[in-house]
Amino acid sequence: MSRGLPLLHRRRVLVVGAIGGVTCAAVAVGAAMAGQDGSGSSSDASTKAASTISCPDVTGSLPEIPAKAKAEVDRNLALLQTQIDEANKRLASSAGEGGPNFVQNAILGPLADKRKSTLDRIAISIGRQAEKPQGLDALAECSLGGDAGAGQGGAGQGSDAGSGGAAEPPATAPGTAEPTDPGSGAEDGAGSDAGAGTGTGTGQSISCPDVASKVGAVPAAAQAEVDRNVALLQTQIDEANKRLASSVGQGGPNFVQNAILGPLKDKRTSTIDRIRISISRQGATAPSGLDALAGCSLASG
């Protein structure tokens, strides 16, 4: 009996040692897997953080700029860069927000609308002094790229370059040709008044200030053009309401403002500018304060 006790003790030691070894191995494997998962998550986060917005170069697509138009063109080129910088800040601050289409709907789409308006103004300012450049609208669309700092190539070469948060300069172009509306859709229903549309199935619709009643007397030679743009205002509201109805449940709390109301305001600003230009082109006094009518809001119903 005295010899059996040590043998039993040795067996117990062996069993306990084996169990401890298995436990240590399991802990080691778990730690390794956790490290791999962490590195993968970190890699994904760094990939998202490295994404920046890249836009086509505008400066290289412009013709020779008349001296009298250079200051205005330079201001708008600087504004294109400011728009990209602001969009990149929005991209960085909204990481993880919204669904798979959030970046397109809330950042890239509104940026394209702003760039179209700015490119219109560049074309107008050159067209007042020389032949108006064509095809600039094709440079409005931007995309996500991986190069940090990617932006408006060549923008900001003028004296106002790099000014952050610059307000968009108004289109002041009496006697200039009307810019075409990018992606404007149909112009049917000329003479119809812009107002509120209906968002099907959402219980809400987009309501916009009435523009037609604020235009005042329109010269006969400008009536058809004004009617087309008033009808276009309604088309824009209808399209925004369709977007409102089809995007229910998407994005965060600011989705509707960033992806629908913001872009709609930019389109309306450009269209209202054309209404004012078409009236002043005929020698009449252009109505003032129309830009205040560009913003829209959500209404119940």
DOVEX-358724 format. One line per field, with one value per residue: y, x, z of N, C-alpha, C in turn; residue number from 1. Coordinates in Angstrom, 1 decimal, decimal comma, m for minus. Example, Ala and Ser with C-alpha at 12.3 -4.5 7.8 and 13.67 -1.06 7.14 Angstrom:
// residues 2
n_v <- c(m5,7_m2,2)
n_u <- c(13,2_12,8)
n_w <- c(7,8_7,1)
ca_v <- c(m4,5_m1,1)
ca_u <- c(12,3_13,7)
ca_w <- c(7,8_7,1)
c_v <- c(m3,3_0,0)
c_u <- c(13,2_12,9)
c_w <- c(7,8_7,9)
i <- c(1_2)
This chain:
// residues 301
n_v <- c(m1,2_1,1_1,6_2,0_4,5_6,7_6,1_6,4_9,1_10,1_9,6_11,2_13,7_13,7_13,6_16,1_17,8_17,3_18,3_21,0_21,6_21,3_23,4_25,7_25,6_26,0_28,6_30,0_29,6_30,9_33,5_34,1_34,0_36,1_38,2_38,1_38,7_41,3_42,6_42,5_43,9_46,4_46,8_47,1_49,4_51,2_51,2_52,3_54,8_55,8_56,5_59,0_61,7_62,0_64,2_65,1_67,0_70,4_72,8_72,2_71,6_74,0_76,7_79,3_81,9_84,9_88,1_89,8_88,0_86,4_86,8_86,1_83,5_82,3_82,5_80,7_78,3_78,0_77,7_75,2_73,5_74,0_72,9_70,2_69,7_70,2_68,0_65,9_66,2_65,6_63,0_61,8_62,3_60,9_58,2_54,8_55,5_55,2_53,2_50,9_52,7_55,2_57,0_57,7_58,9_60,9_62,3_62,2_62,6_65,2_66,7_66,6_68,0_70,6_71,1_71,2_73,6_75,4_75,0_75,8_78,5_79,2_78,7_80,6_83,0_83,0_82,9_85,4_87,0_85,7_82,8_80,5_77,8_74,3_71,3_71,1_70,2_67,5_67,1_67,2_65,0_63,1_60,7_58,0_57,7_56,3_57,9_60,1_63,4_63,8_65,7_68,6_68,9_71,4_73,4_76,5_78,3_81,0_84,3_84,0_81,5_78,5_79,6_78,9_77,6_79,5_81,4_80,5_82,3_84,4_83,9_86,3_87,5_89,3_89,4_87,1_83,8_81,2_78,7_75,2_72,8_70,4_67,0_67,4_66,2_66,0_68,8_69,3_70,7_73,4_76,6_75,7_76,0_76,0_74,0_72,2_68,7_65,2_62,7_59,4_57,0_57,7_59,5_62,0_64,9_66,9_70,3_73,4_76,9_79,1_80,1_81,2_83,2_85,2_86,2_88,3_90,8_89,5_89,9_89,6_88,3_86,7_84,9_82,2_80,9_81,4_80,1_77,4_77,0_77,4_75,2_73,2_73,5_72,3_69,7_69,0_68,9_66,8_64,7_64,7_63,9_61,3_60,2_60,5_58,8_56,3_55,9_55,3_54,7_54,6_55,6_58,0_60,3_62,7_62,1_62,7_65,5_65,8_64,1_64,6_67,0_69,0_68,6_69,2_71,9_73,0_72,5_74,0_76,5_77,0_76,8_78,9_81,0_81,0_81,8_84,5_85,5_85,2_87,0_89,5_89,6_90,6_93,3_94,1_94,7_92,5_90,2_90,5_88,7_86,1_84,0_83,3_81,6_79,1_77,0_74,1_72,1_69,5_68,4_67,4_65,0)
n_u <- c(0,8_2,0_3,7_1,9_0,6_2,4_2,4_m0,2_m0,4_1,4_0,0_m2,2_m1,0_0,0_m2,5_m3,6_m1,7_m1,9_m4,5_m4,1_m2,3_m3,8_m5,7_m4,1_m3,2_m5,6_m6,2_m4,1_m4,5_m7,0_m6,3_m4,6_m6,4_m8,1_m6,3_m5,9_m8,5_m8,7_m6,7_m7,8_m10,1_m9,0_m7,6_m9,8_m11,0_m8,9_m8,8_m11,3_m10,9_m8,9_m10,1_m10,9_m12,5_m12,5_m12,3_m13,0_m10,5_m11,0_m9,8_m7,9_m9,6_m10,7_m11,0_m8,8_m8,9_m10,7_m9,3_m11,1_m12,8_m11,4_m11,1_m13,6_m13,8_m11,7_m12,6_m14,7_m13,4_m11,9_m14,0_m15,0_m13,0_m13,3_m15,8_m15,2_m13,5_m15,2_m17,0_m15,3_m14,8_m17,3_m17,5_m15,6_m16,6_m18,9_m18,6_m19,6_m22,3_m25,7_m26,9_m25,9_m25,9_m25,4_m23,2_m23,2_m25,8_m26,0_m23,6_m21,9_m23,9_m25,2_m22,8_m22,2_m24,4_m23,9_m21,5_m22,3_m23,8_m21,8_m20,0_m21,7_m21,7_m19,1_m19,0_m20,8_m19,6_m17,3_m18,5_m19,6_m17,6_m16,3_m16,3_m18,5_m17,6_m18,2_m19,6_m18,7_m20,4_m20,0_m18,0_m18,9_m19,5_m18,2_m16,1_m15,3_m11,9_m8,7_m6,5_m5,1_m6,1_m6,9_m8,5_m9,9_m8,3_m6,0_m7,6_m8,3_m6,3_m6,5_m6,7_m8,3_m8,0_m8,3_m9,8_m11,7_m15,1_m16,3_m19,0_m21,3_m20,9_m23,4_m25,1_m24,6_m25,6_m26,6_m27,7_m26,5_m26,2_m28,5_m27,7_m27,8_m29,8_m28,5_m29,2_m32,0_m34,4_m37,8_m39,4_m42,0_m45,3_m45,1_m45,4_m46,7_m47,0_m44,5_m44,7_m46,0_m45,3_m46,2_m45,3_m45,4_m46,8_m45,3_m46,4_m45,5_m44,6_m42,7_m42,5_m42,3_m41,5_m43,6_m42,7_m43,5_m45,4_m43,9_m42,3_m43,2_m43,9_m43,3_m41,2_m42,5_m40,8_m39,3_m41,0_m41,6_m39,3_m39,1_m41,4_m40,7_m38,6_m40,0_m41,7_m39,8_m39,0_m41,1_m40,9_m38,5_m39,3_m41,1_m39,4_m37,8_m39,7_m40,3_m37,9_m37,9_m40,0_m39,0_m36,9_m37,4_m36,6_m33,9_m30,5_m29,3_m30,4_m30,1_m30,5_m32,5_m32,3_m29,6_m29,5_m31,7_m33,3_m31,2_m29,7_m32,0_m32,4_m30,1_m30,5_m32,8_m31,8_m30,1_m31,9_m33,7_m31,9_m31,6_m34,1_m34,1_m32,0_m33,0_m35,1_m33,7_m32,1_m33,7_m33,7_m35,3_m36,0_m34,6_m36,3_m35,8_m34,5_m35,3_m33,7_m34,1_m36,2_m35,4_m35,0_m36,5_m38,9_m40,0_m43,4_m46,4_m48,7)
n_w <- c(0,0_0,7_m1,4_m3,5_m3,3_m4,1_m6,9_m7,7_m7,1_m9,0_m11,3_m11,1_m11,2_m13,9_m15,3_m14,6_m15,6_m18,3_m18,9_m18,3_m20,2_m22,6_m22,1_m22,1_m24,8_m26,1_m25,3_m26,5_m29,2_m29,5_m28,8_m31,0_m33,1_m32,4_m32,7_m35,5_m36,4_m35,3_m36,8_m39,3_m39,1_m38,5_m40,9_m42,7_m41,7_m42,1_m44,8_m45,6_m44,4_m46,0_m48,4_m50,7_m52,4_m55,8_m58,5_m62,0_m63,8_m64,4_m65,2_m67,2_m69,3_m70,2_m72,5_m73,8_m71,5_m71,5_m70,5_m69,1_m68,0_m66,3_m63,5_m62,5_m63,4_m62,1_m59,4_m59,4_m60,1_m57,8_m56,1_m56,9_m55,8_m53,1_m52,7_m53,1_m51,0_m48,8_m49,3_m48,9_m46,1_m45,2_m46,0_m44,4_m41,8_m41,7_m41,6_m41,6_m41,5_m42,8_m45,6_m48,3_m50,4_m49,4_m49,6_m52,3_m52,6_m50,5_m50,6_m53,0_m55,0_m54,3_m54,5_m57,3_m58,3_m57,3_m58,5_m61,2_m61,3_m60,8_m62,9_m64,9_m64,4_m64,9_m67,7_m68,6_m67,8_m69,4_m71,9_m72,1_m73,0_m75,0_m77,2_m76,0_m73,9_m74,5_m73,2_m70,6_m68,6_m68,5_m66,7_m64,2_m62,5_m59,8_m58,1_m55,8_m54,7_m54,0_m53,3_m51,0_m50,6_m53,2_m55,6_m57,1_m59,9_m60,8_m59,9_m58,3_m59,1_m59,3_m57,8_m55,6_m54,7_m52,7_m50,7_m48,0_m47,5_m49,2_m50,5_m53,0_m56,0_m57,5_m60,6_m62,8_m65,6_m67,7_m71,0_m71,9_m73,2_m72,4_m70,1_m70,7_m69,0_m66,9_m67,3_m67,3_m67,9_m69,1_m70,5_m70,6_m70,4_m70,2_m68,7_m66,5_m62,9_m60,3_m57,4_m54,6_m54,5_m54,4_m52,2_m52,8_m50,6_m48,3_m46,5_m46,4_m48,2_m50,6_m50,3_m51,9_m52,3_m54,1_m57,3_m59,8_m59,3_m58,3_m60,2_m61,8_m64,3_m67,5_m70,3_m73,7_m75,5_m73,9_m72,7_m73,4_m72,7_m70,0_m69,2_m69,8_m67,9_m65,5_m65,6_m65,5_m62,8_m61,5_m62,5_m61,3_m58,6_m58,7_m59,3_m57,1_m55,1_m55,9_m55,4_m52,6_m51,9_m52,7_m51,1_m48,5_m45,1_m45,5_m44,8_m42,3_m39,7_m41,1_m43,7_m45,7_m45,9_m46,8_m49,1_m50,7_m50,3_m50,2_m52,8_m54,4_m53,9_m55,0_m57,7_m58,2_m57,6_m59,8_m61,9_m61,3_m61,6_m64,4_m65,2_m64,3_m65,8_m68,4_m68,5_m68,0_m70,2_m72,2_m71,7_m69,7_m66,2_m64,0_m61,8_m58,2_m55,4_m55,9_m55,5_m52,8_m52,9_m53,4_m51,6_m50,2_m48,3_m46,0_m46,0_m44,3_m45,5)
ca_v <- c(0,0_2,3_1,8_2,4_5,9_7,5_5,8_7,1_10,6_10,5_9,6_12,5_14,8_13,6_14,0_17,5_18,5_17,2_19,2_22,3_21,9_21,6_24,7_26,7_25,6_26,7_30,1_30,5_29,6_32,0_34,8_34,3_34,3_37,4_39,1_38,1_39,5_42,7_43,2_42,6_45,1_47,6_47,0_47,6_50,8_52,1_51,3_53,3_56,1_56,3_56,9_60,4_62,0_62,5_64,8_65,4_68,3_71,4_73,8_71,7_71,5_75,3_77,4_80,5_82,7_86,3_88,8_90,3_86,9_85,6_86,8_85,3_82,0_81,8_82,3_79,5_77,2_77,8_77,1_73,7_72,8_74,1_71,9_68,9_69,7_70,0_66,7_65,0_66,3_64,9_61,6_61,4_62,4_60,0_56,8_53,9_55,9_54,8_51,9_50,8_53,8_56,4_57,9_58,3_59,7_62,0_63,1_62,4_63,2_66,6_67,4_66,7_69,1_71,9_71,3_71,6_75,0_76,2_74,9_76,7_79,9_79,3_78,8_81,9_84,1_83,0_83,2_86,9_87,7_84,9_81,7_79,8_76,4_73,3_70,0_71,2_69,4_66,1_67,0_67,4_63,8_62,7_59,3_57,7_57,2_56,0_58,8_61,1_64,7_63,9_66,7_69,3_69,2_72,7_74,4_77,4_79,0_82,4_85,0_83,6_80,0_78,0_80,2_77,9_78,0_80,6_81,3_80,4_83,6_84,4_84,1_87,6_87,4_89,9_89,4_85,9_82,6_80,4_77,4_74,0_72,2_69,0_66,0_68,0_65,5_66,6_70,2_69,3_71,4_74,8_77,5_75,3_76,6_75,1_74,0_71,0_67,4_64,2_61,5_58,3_56,0_58,1_60,3_63,3_65,3_68,1_71,6_74,4_78,2_79,4_81,0_81,8_84,4_86,2_86,6_89,6_90,9_88,8_90,3_88,6_87,5_85,7_84,2_80,8_80,4_81,4_79,0_76,1_76,8_77,2_73,8_72,4_73,5_71,3_68,4_68,7_68,6_65,5_63,7_64,6_63,2_59,9_59,7_60,4_57,6_55,1_55,7_55,2_53,8_54,6_56,6_58,4_61,4_63,8_61,6_63,5_66,8_65,6_63,3_65,0_68,5_69,7_68,6_69,9_73,3_73,4_72,5_75,1_77,8_77,1_77,1_80,3_81,9_81,1_82,6_85,9_85,8_85,3_88,3_90,6_89,6_91,4_94,6_94,3_94,6_91,1_90,2_90,3_87,9_84,8_82,9_82,9_80,6_77,8_76,0_73,4_71,4_68,3_68,7_66,3_64,9)
ca_u <- c(0,0_2,8_4,3_0,8_0,3_3,1_2,0_m1,5_m0,2_2,0_m1,0_m3,0_m0,2_0,0_m3,8_m3,8_m0,8_m2,5_m5,6_m3,5_m1,7_m4,9_m6,3_m3,1_m3,2_m6,8_m6,1_m3,1_m5,2_m8,0_m5,6_m4,1_m7,5_m8,5_m5,3_m6,2_m9,7_m8,5_m6,0_m8,7_m11,0_m8,2_m7,4_m11,0_m11,2_m7,9_m9,2_m12,3_m10,4_m8,1_m10,9_m11,2_m13,3_m11,7_m13,2_m12,3_m9,9_m11,8_m8,9_m7,3_m10,6_m11,1_m10,2_m8,2_m9,9_m10,5_m8,9_m12,2_m13,6_m10,5_m11,3_m14,8_m13,5_m10,8_m13,4_m15,5_m12,5_m11,6_m15,2_m15,0_m12,1_m14,0_m16,9_m14,6_m13,0_m16,4_m17,5_m14,4_m15,1_m18,6_m17,2_m14,8_m17,4_m20,1_m18,1_m20,5_m23,7_m26,5_m26,8_m24,8_m25,9_m25,4_m22,2_m23,7_m27,0_m25,8_m22,3_m21,5_m25,0_m25,2_m21,6_m22,4_m25,3_m23,2_m20,5_m23,0_m24,1_m20,6_m19,6_m22,6_m21,3_m17,8_m19,3_m21,5_m18,6_m16,4_m19,4_m19,9_m16,5_m15,7_m17,1_m18,9_m17,2_m19,2_m19,3_m18,2_m21,2_m19,5_m17,0_m19,5_m19,5_m17,0_m16,1_m14,4_m10,6_m7,9_m5,4_m5,4_m5,9_m7,4_m9,6_m10,0_m7,0_m5,8_m8,5_m7,8_m5,2_m6,8_m6,3_m9,1_m7,8_m8,2_m10,7_m12,7_m16,4_m16,8_m20,4_m21,4_m21,3_m24,6_m24,9_m25,0_m25,2_m27,5_m27,3_m25,8_m27,0_m29,0_m27,1_m28,7_m30,0_m27,9_m30,1_m33,2_m35,6_m38,8_m39,8_m43,4_m46,1_m44,6_m46,3_m47,2_m46,3_m43,8_m45,3_m45,7_m45,6_m46,7_m44,4_m46,3_m46,5_m44,5_m47,1_m44,9_m44,2_m41,8_m43,2_m41,4_m42,1_m44,1_m41,8_m44,2_m46,1_m43,0_m41,5_m43,7_m44,1_m42,3_m41,3_m43,0_m39,7_m38,7_m42,1_m41,5_m38,1_m39,5_m42,4_m39,9_m37,9_m41,0_m42,2_m38,7_m39,0_m42,1_m40,3_m37,5_m40,0_m41,7_m38,3_m37,4_m40,7_m40,1_m36,7_m38,4_m40,8_m38,2_m35,7_m37,9_m35,8_m32,5_m29,7_m29,5_m31,4_m30,0_m30,5_m33,4_m31,7_m28,4_m29,6_m32,9_m33,6_m30,0_m29,6_m33,1_m32,2_m29,0_m31,1_m33,7_m31,0_m29,6_m33,1_m34,1_m30,9_m31,9_m35,3_m33,7_m31,2_m33,8_m35,8_m32,8_m31,6_m34,6_m33,6_m36,2_m35,4_m34,8_m36,8_m34,8_m34,9_m35,8_m32,8_m34,6_m37,2_m34,8_m35,0_m37,8_m39,0_m41,0_m44,7_m47,2_m49,8)
ca_w <- c(0,0_0,8_m2,8_m4,5_m3,1_m5,0_m8,3_m7,9_m7,1_m10,2_m12,4_m11,0_m11,7_m15,3_m15,8_m14,4_m16,5_m19,7_m19,0_m18,3_m21,5_m23,6_m21,9_m22,6_m26,2_m26,6_m25,1_m27,5_m30,5_m29,4_m28,9_m32,4_m34,0_m32,1_m33,3_m36,9_m36,6_m35,1_m37,9_m40,5_m38,9_m38,6_m42,3_m43,3_m41,3_m42,7_m46,3_m45,7_m44,1_m47,1_m49,5_m50,9_m53,5_m56,9_m59,6_m63,2_m63,9_m65,2_m65,7_m68,4_m70,3_m70,5_m73,6_m73,4_m70,8_m71,7_m69,3_m68,3_m67,3_m65,6_m62,1_m62,2_m63,6_m61,0_m58,2_m59,6_m60,0_m56,4_m55,4_m57,2_m54,9_m51,8_m52,7_m52,9_m49,6_m47,9_m49,5_m48,2_m44,7_m44,9_m46,1_m43,2_m40,6_m41,8_m41,7_m40,9_m41,6_m43,9_m46,3_m49,3_m51,4_m48,7_m50,2_m53,6_m52,4_m49,6_m50,8_m54,4_m55,8_m54,1_m55,0_m58,7_m58,6_m57,0_m59,6_m62,5_m61,2_m60,8_m64,3_m65,7_m64,3_m65,7_m69,1_m68,8_m67,7_m70,6_m73,1_m72,3_m73,7_m76,1_m77,5_m74,8_m73,9_m74,5_m72,7_m69,2_m67,7_m68,4_m65,7_m62,9_m61,7_m59,1_m57,6_m54,7_m55,1_m52,8_m53,1_m50,1_m51,1_m54,5_m55,7_m58,4_m60,6_m61,3_m59,4_m57,4_m59,6_m59,3_m56,6_m54,5_m54,5_m51,4_m49,7_m47,5_m47,2_m50,0_m50,9_m54,5_m56,6_m58,3_m62,0_m63,3_m67,0_m68,7_m72,4_m72,2_m73,6_m71,3_m70,0_m70,7_m67,6_m67,0_m66,9_m66,8_m68,1_m70,0_m70,3_m71,0_m69,4_m70,1_m68,1_m65,2_m61,8_m59,4_m56,1_m53,8_m55,1_m53,5_m52,1_m52,6_m49,6_m47,2_m45,7_m46,5_m49,6_m50,6_m50,5_m52,3_m52,5_m55,5_m58,0_m60,9_m58,9_m57,9_m61,3_m62,2_m65,8_m68,3_m71,7_m74,6_m76,1_m72,9_m72,0_m73,6_m72,0_m68,6_m69,0_m69,8_m66,6_m64,4_m65,7_m65,0_m61,4_m61,1_m62,8_m60,2_m57,4_m58,9_m59,2_m55,6_m54,4_m56,3_m54,6_m51,2_m51,7_m52,9_m50,1_m47,1_m44,3_m45,8_m44,2_m40,9_m39,5_m42,0_m45,1_m46,6_m46,2_m47,6_m50,3_m51,5_m50,2_m50,6_m54,2_m55,1_m53,7_m55,9_m59,0_m58,2_m57,7_m61,2_m62,8_m61,0_m62,2_m65,8_m65,3_m64,1_m67,0_m69,6_m68,4_m68,1_m71,6_m73,1_m71,3_m68,6_m64,9_m63,5_m60,4_m57,2_m54,3_m56,3_m54,9_m51,5_m53,1_m53,9_m50,6_m50,0_m47,0_m46,0_m45,5_m44,1_m46,4)
c_v <- c(1,2_2,7_2,3_3,9_6,8_7,3_6,5_8,6_11,0_10,5_10,8_13,7_14,9_14,1_15,5_18,3_18,4_18,2_20,6_22,6_22,1_23,0_25,8_26,8_26,3_28,2_30,7_30,7_30,8_33,4_35,1_34,6_35,7_38,5_39,2_38,9_41,0_43,4_43,4_43,8_46,4_47,9_47,6_49,0_51,7_52,3_52,3_54,7_56,7_56,8_58,4_60,6_62,6_63,0_65,1_66,8_69,2_72,4_73,4_71,6_72,9_75,9_78,5_81,4_84,2_87,0_89,3_89,2_86,1_85,6_86,0_83,8_81,5_81,6_81,0_78,2_76,9_77,3_75,6_73,0_72,9_73,1_70,5_68,7_69,4_68,6_65,7_65,0_65,5_63,4_61,0_61,3_61,4_58,5_55,9_54,3_55,3_53,5_51,9_52,0_55,2_57,4_58,6_59,3_61,0_62,8_63,3_63,0_64,7_67,4_67,6_67,9_70,5_72,2_71,7_73,1_75,8_76,1_75,7_78,1_80,2_79,5_80,1_83,0_84,2_83,4_84,7_87,6_87,0_83,8_80,8_78,3_75,5_72,0_70,0_70,4_68,0_66,0_67,2_66,2_63,4_61,2_59,1_57,1_56,9_56,9_60,0_62,5_64,9_64,9_67,3_69,6_70,6_73,7_75,3_78,1_80,5_83,0_84,5_82,1_79,7_78,7_79,3_78,5_79,2_80,4_81,3_81,8_83,4_84,5_85,4_87,8_88,0_89,8_88,1_84,8_81,8_79,1_76,3_73,4_70,8_68,0_66,5_67,2_66,3_68,0_70,4_70,1_72,8_75,7_77,0_75,8_75,6_75,1_72,7_69,8_66,4_63,0_60,3_57,3_56,4_58,9_61,7_63,6_66,6_69,3_72,7_75,8_78,4_80,4_81,8_83,2_85,5_86,7_88,0_89,6_90,3_89,4_89,2_87,7_86,5_84,8_82,7_80,2_80,4_80,3_77,6_75,9_76,7_75,7_72,9_72,4_72,5_69,9_68,0_68,3_67,1_64,4_63,6_63,8_61,7_59,4_59,6_59,1_56,3_54,9_55,7_54,2_53,8_55,7_56,9_59,6_62,5_63,4_62,4_64,8_66,7_65,0_63,8_66,5_69,3_69,8_69,3_71,4_73,8_73,5_73,7_76,4_78,0_77,5_78,5_81,3_82,1_81,9_84,1_86,3_86,1_86,6_89,5_90,7_90,4_92,9_95,0_94,1_93,2_91,1_89,9_89,4_86,5_83,7_82,4_81,8_79,3_76,7_75,4_72,7_70,3_68,8_67,5_66,2_64,1)
c_u <- c(0,9_3,4_3,2_0,5_1,1_2,7_0,7_m1,3_0,4_1,0_m1,9_m2,3_m0,2_m1,3_m4,0_m2,9_m1,3_m3,6_m5,1_m2,9_m2,7_m5,5_m5,4_m3,1_m4,4_m6,8_m5,2_m3,8_m6,2_m7,4_m5,1_m5,2_m8,0_m7,6_m5,6_m7,4_m9,5_m7,8_m6,9_m9,6_m10,3_m7,9_m8,6_m11,2_m10,2_m8,2_m10,2_m11,8_m9,6_m8,8_m11,1_m12,0_m12,4_m12,6_m12,4_m11,7_m10,7_m10,8_m8,3_m8,3_m11,2_m10,3_m9,5_m9,2_m9,7_m10,1_m10,0_m13,0_m12,7_m10,8_m12,5_m14,6_m12,7_m11,6_m14,2_m14,6_m12,1_m12,8_m15,4_m14,2_m12,7_m15,1_m16,3_m14,1_m14,1_m17,0_m16,6_m14,5_m16,3_m18,3_m16,5_m15,7_m18,6_m19,8_m19,1_m22,0_m24,4_m26,3_m25,8_m24,8_m25,8_m24,4_m22,7_m24,9_m26,8_m24,6_m22,0_m22,6_m25,1_m24,0_m21,7_m23,3_m24,7_m22,2_m21,1_m23,3_m22,9_m20,0_m20,4_m22,1_m20,0_m18,1_m19,9_m20,5_m17,7_m17,3_m19,7_m18,8_m15,9_m16,7_m17,3_m18,4_m18,3_m18,7_m18,7_m19,1_m20,8_m18,5_m17,5_m19,4_m18,2_m17,1_m15,2_m13,0_m9,8_m6,7_m5,8_m5,1_m6,3_m8,5_m9,6_m8,7_m7,0_m6,7_m7,8_m6,5_m5,3_m6,4_m7,1_m9,0_m7,7_m9,0_m11,7_m14,0_m16,9_m18,2_m20,4_m21,7_m22,5_m24,2_m25,5_m24,7_m26,3_m26,9_m26,5_m26,8_m27,4_m28,3_m28,1_m28,7_m29,5_m28,9_m31,4_m34,5_m36,5_m39,1_m41,3_m44,2_m45,7_m45,7_m46,9_m46,4_m45,7_m44,5_m45,0_m46,1_m46,0_m45,7_m45,3_m45,9_m45,7_m45,2_m46,6_m44,6_m43,3_m42,6_m42,1_m42,1_m42,5_m43,1_m42,6_m44,8_m45,2_m42,1_m41,9_m43,9_m43,0_m42,3_m41,7_m42,0_m39,1_m39,8_m41,9_m40,4_m38,4_m40,4_m41,7_m39,3_m38,9_m41,5_m41,1_m38,6_m40,0_m41,5_m39,3_m38,2_m40,6_m40,6_m37,9_m38,4_m40,6_m38,9_m37,1_m39,1_m40,0_m37,1_m36,2_m37,1_m34,3_m31,8_m30,0_m30,5_m31,3_m30,0_m31,3_m32,9_m30,5_m28,6_m30,7_m33,1_m32,4_m29,8_m30,7_m32,9_m31,1_m29,6_m32,0_m33,0_m30,6_m30,8_m33,6_m33,2_m31,2_m33,2_m35,0_m32,9_m32,0_m34,6_m34,9_m32,2_m32,4_m34,6_m34,6_m35,5_m35,7_m35,4_m35,7_m35,4_m35,4_m35,0_m33,4_m35,7_m36,7_m35,0_m36,4_m37,8_m40,0_m42,3_m45,5_m48,3_m49,5)
c_w <- c(0,0_m0,6_m3,7_m4,4_m4,1_m6,5_m8,6_m7,9_m8,4_m11,3_m12,3_m11,5_m13,3_m15,9_m15,8_m15,4_m17,9_m19,9_m19,1_m19,6_m22,6_m23,4_m22,4_m24,1_m26,8_m26,4_m26,1_m28,8_m30,6_m29,5_m30,3_m33,3_m33,7_m32,7_m34,8_m37,2_m36,4_m36,2_m39,1_m40,3_m39,0_m40,1_m43,0_m43,0_m42,0_m44,2_m46,5_m45,4_m45,2_m48,3_m49,5_m52,2_m54,6_m58,0_m60,8_m63,2_m64,8_m65,9_m67,1_m69,6_m70,8_m71,7_m73,0_m72,7_m71,0_m70,4_m68,5_m67,6_m66,4_m64,1_m61,7_m62,3_m62,5_m59,7_m58,3_m59,6_m58,5_m55,6_m55,7_m56,2_m53,5_m51,7_m52,5_m51,5_m48,6_m48,1_m48,8_m46,7_m44,3_m45,0_m44,9_m41,9_m40,6_m42,0_m40,9_m41,0_m42,8_m44,5_m47,4_m50,3_m50,7_m49,3_m51,5_m53,4_m51,6_m49,8_m52,3_m55,3_m55,6_m54,6_m56,6_m59,1_m58,3_m58,1_m60,9_m62,4_m61,4_m62,2_m65,2_m65,7_m65,0_m67,2_m69,5_m68,8_m68,9_m71,8_m73,2_m73,0_m74,9_m76,4_m76,3_m74,9_m73,8_m73,8_m71,2_m68,2_m67,5_m67,3_m64,3_m62,0_m61,1_m58,6_m56,4_m55,2_m53,9_m52,5_m52,2_m50,8_m52,6_m54,6_m57,1_m58,9_m61,2_m60,8_m58,4_m57,8_m59,6_m57,9_m55,4_m54,2_m53,1_m50,3_m49,3_m47,3_m48,0_m50,5_m52,4_m55,0_m57,5_m59,7_m62,4_m64,7_m67,9_m70,0_m72,7_m72,5_m72,4_m71,3_m70,1_m69,3_m67,7_m66,5_m66,5_m67,1_m69,1_m69,6_m70,7_m70,0_m69,2_m69,6_m66,8_m64,1_m60,9_m58,0_m55,3_m54,6_m54,0_m53,4_m51,8_m51,5_m48,4_m46,2_m45,6_m48,0_m49,5_m51,0_m50,8_m52,5_m53,9_m56,1_m59,1_m60,5_m58,5_m59,0_m61,8_m63,7_m66,5_m69,8_m72,6_m75,2_m75,2_m72,3_m72,2_m72,8_m70,5_m68,3_m68,9_m68,4_m65,4_m64,4_m65,2_m63,5_m60,9_m61,3_m61,7_m58,9_m57,5_m58,8_m57,8_m54,8_m54,7_m55,5_m53,1_m51,0_m51,8_m51,9_m48,7_m46,3_m44,5_m45,0_m42,8_m40,8_m40,5_m43,5_m46,0_m46,9_m47,1_m49,0_m51,2_m51,5_m50,6_m52,1_m55,0_m55,0_m54,8_m57,4_m59,2_m58,3_m59,1_m62,1_m62,6_m61,6_m63,7_m66,1_m65,2_m65,3_m68,2_m69,7_m68,6_m69,5_m72,5_m72,7_m70,2_m67,2_m64,3_m62,1_m59,4_m56,1_m54,7_m55,7_m53,5_m51,6_m53,4_m52,9_m50,4_m48,7_m47,1_m45,4_m45,3_m45,1_m47,6)
i <- c(1_2_3_4_5_6_7_8_9_10_11_12_13_14_15_16_17_18_19_20_21_22_23_24_25_26_27_28_29_30_31_32_33_34_35_36_37_38_39_40_41_42_43_44_45_46_47_48_49_50_51_52_53_54_55_56_57_58_59_60_61_62_63_64_65_66_67_68_69_70_71_72_73_74_75_76_77_78_79_80_81_82_83_84_85_86_87_88_89_90_91_92_93_94_95_96_97_98_99_100_101_102_103_104_105_106_107_108_109_110_111_112_113_114_115_116_117_118_119_120_121_122_123_124_125_126_127_128_129_130_131_132_133_134_135_136_137_138_139_140_141_142_143_144_145_146_147_148_149_150_151_152_153_154_155_156_157_158_159_160_161_162_163_164_165_166_167_168_169_170_171_172_173_174_175_176_177_178_179_180_181_182_183_184_185_186_187_188_189_190_191_192_193_194_195_196_197_198_199_200_201_202_203_204_205_206_207_208_209_210_211_212_213_214_215_216_217_218_219_220_221_222_223_224_225_226_227_228_229_230_231_232_233_234_235_236_237_238_239_240_241_242_243_244_245_246_247_248_249_250_251_252_253_254_255_256_257_258_259_260_261_262_263_264_265_266_267_268_269_270_271_272_273_274_275_276_277_278_279_280_281_282_283_284_285_286_287_288_289_290_291_292_293_294_295_296_297_298_299_300_301)
